[in-house]
Amino acid sequence: MPRTTRAAPRTARSPQATTGWTFLSNHAHVLIVLAREPDLRMREIAARVGITERAVQRIIGELSESGYLETLREGRRNRYRIHSDRMLRHPIEAHRKVLDLIRLGQ
């Protein structure tokens, strides 16, 4: 039986959520969402970006391991701190900071 794929869920933040490709990666989307609301739960991040909670966990882990994101425990919740002074990774944009990326999403 052929497998079907589901489109990313539409959210209040993205009334015209797209299917297919976008210019920014899911890592960038997670950073932009956390810059706006640093105390969101992973479920809420996943809904805004249109990916699974598991994907958000993986992305947050990768961003943390690479020094772009810090997780701060506040009671039973997490709050995320972005290290916006870090340089972007790809050689094409390595002259730009994370802050420049975040500004795209404002």
C-alpha positions as CSV (number, residue, x, y, z in Angstrom):
1,M,0.0,0.0,0.0
2,P,1.5,3.4,-0.9
3,R,2.5,5.7,1.9
4,T,1.0,9.1,2.2
5,T,2.6,12.1,3.7
6,R,0.8,14.7,5.7
7,A,1.3,18.4,5.2
8,A,2.7,20.4,8.1
9,P,-0.1,21.5,10.5
10,R,-1.3,25.0,10.1
11,T,-1.0,27.0,13.3
12,A,-2.1,30.4,14.5
13,R,1.5,31.6,13.8
14,S,1.6,30.3,10.3
15,P,-1.8,30.5,8.6
16,Q,-0.3,29.7,5.2
17,A,2.0,26.9,6.3
18,T,3.8,25.5,3.2
19,T,4.3,22.0,2.0
20,G,7.5,21.3,0.0
21,W,10.7,23.2,0.3
22,T,11.5,26.5,2.1
23,F,14.5,28.8,2.1
24,L,15.4,28.2,5.7
25,S,16.1,24.9,7.5
26,N,14.2,23.5,10.4
27,H,17.1,24.4,12.6
28,A,16.7,28.0,11.6
29,H,13.0,27.9,12.2
30,V,13.5,26.5,15.7
31,L,15.9,29.2,16.5
32,I,13.6,31.9,15.2
33,V,10.6,30.5,17.2
34,L,12.8,30.3,20.4
35,A,14.0,33.9,19.9
36,R,10.4,35.0,19.9
37,E,9.3,32.8,22.8
38,P,12.2,31.2,24.7
39,D,10.0,29.3,27.2
40,L,7.9,27.3,24.8
41,R,7.5,23.6,25.3
42,M,8.8,21.2,22.6
43,R,5.2,20.4,21.6
44,E,4.5,24.1,21.0
45,I,7.8,24.5,19.0
46,A,6.9,21.5,16.9
47,A,3.4,22.9,16.1
48,R,4.8,26.3,15.1
49,V,7.6,24.9,12.9
50,G,5.4,22.1,11.5
51,I,7.6,19.2,12.5
52,T,7.5,16.4,15.1
53,E,8.4,16.8,18.7
54,R,11.1,14.2,18.2
55,A,12.6,16.4,15.4
56,V,12.5,19.3,17.8
57,Q,14.3,17.3,20.5
58,R,17.0,16.3,17.9
59,I,17.4,19.9,16.6
60,I,17.6,21.4,20.2
61,G,20.2,18.7,21.0
62,E,22.3,19.6,18.0
63,L,22.1,23.3,18.5
64,S,23.0,22.9,22.2
65,E,26.0,20.6,21.4
66,S,27.2,23.1,18.8
67,G,27.0,26.0,21.3
68,Y,24.2,27.9,19.6
69,L,21.6,27.2,22.3
70,E,21.6,26.8,26.1
71,T,18.8,25.1,28.0
72,L,18.0,26.6,31.4
73,R,15.8,24.7,33.8
74,E,13.1,26.8,35.5
75,G,11.1,24.7,37.8
76,R,9.5,22.0,35.7
77,R,10.0,24.0,32.4
78,N,12.9,24.8,30.2
79,R,13.8,28.2,29.0
80,Y,16.2,28.5,26.0
81,R,19.0,31.1,25.6
82,I,20.3,31.6,22.1
83,H,23.9,32.6,21.7
84,S,23.2,35.1,19.0
85,D,26.8,36.3,18.7
86,R,27.9,32.9,17.3
87,M,28.7,32.8,13.6
88,L,26.6,30.8,11.1
89,R,28.1,27.5,10.0
90,H,27.9,27.3,6.2
91,P,30.9,28.9,4.3
92,I,28.5,31.0,2.3
93,E,27.1,32.8,5.3
94,A,30.0,32.2,7.8
95,H,30.5,36.0,7.9
96,R,27.0,36.4,9.5
97,K,25.9,35.9,13.1
98,V,23.0,34.0,14.4
99,L,21.5,37.4,15.3
100,D,21.3,38.2,11.5
101,L,19.3,35.0,11.0
102,I,16.9,35.7,13.9
103,R,16.3,39.2,12.5
104,L,14.8,37.5,9.4
105,G,12.1,36.1,11.5
106,Q,11.1,39.3,13.2
